[in-house]
Amino acid sequence: MTRNLAILQHSSMVAKAAYEIAQRTTEIDKHLAYQCGMLHDVGKLYLPSEESYKHPYLGYEIMQKNSEYFVAQICVSHAFPVFAAEDYLEYYCHGDRAEIKKIKGALANVERNIYIELIQFCDKISGVNSFMSLDEKFTLYKYKKNKTIDDNVAEAIKRNYSVLSQIKGRLDEMIQDDVYLVLKSI
Ligand SMILES: [Fe+2]
């Protein structure tokens, strides 16, 4: 599978999950949720894989230029459940100070909302053609990365997961069901 096809398939999984959750709530518009899911990784399509860490901000820029301000906020925030957590940004951007500055600048003007949280959650649990729980993803992540990360980064990743678990709790409450069970049935 080409990289771009994998990106599009992942985006479509995120969109599907967001739509299914949204349509079981009264607060979230399912069409907007779907659109946010489809576009959250758009920046990746314009970057080689070694510069993939630039995709949240590039996606933000692309959407801003197209006057899609709401989706722009989704793009720049989707990878950062704790928003501007310095240790995590440093790790995520491989120490690229210029990129960190751009992301922090954009995030400073973004207010957390339910669509941002929904996409942060759906992104984390969506693969290319299946869903997994936060626990499964976290275990996979630790397994893959534990040799290369220092304690501060490990802490920052844990904080991300704890925020994502809280988001899952809020979504479960909104849909009056377990998000994982719902996604299993689609
Ligand atoms: Fe992404």
Boltz pocket constraint, residues with backbone or C-beta under 6 A from the ligand:
constraints:
  - pocket:
      binder: B
      contacts: [[A, 40], [A, 41], [A, 55], [A, 78], [A, 79]]
      max_distance: 6.0
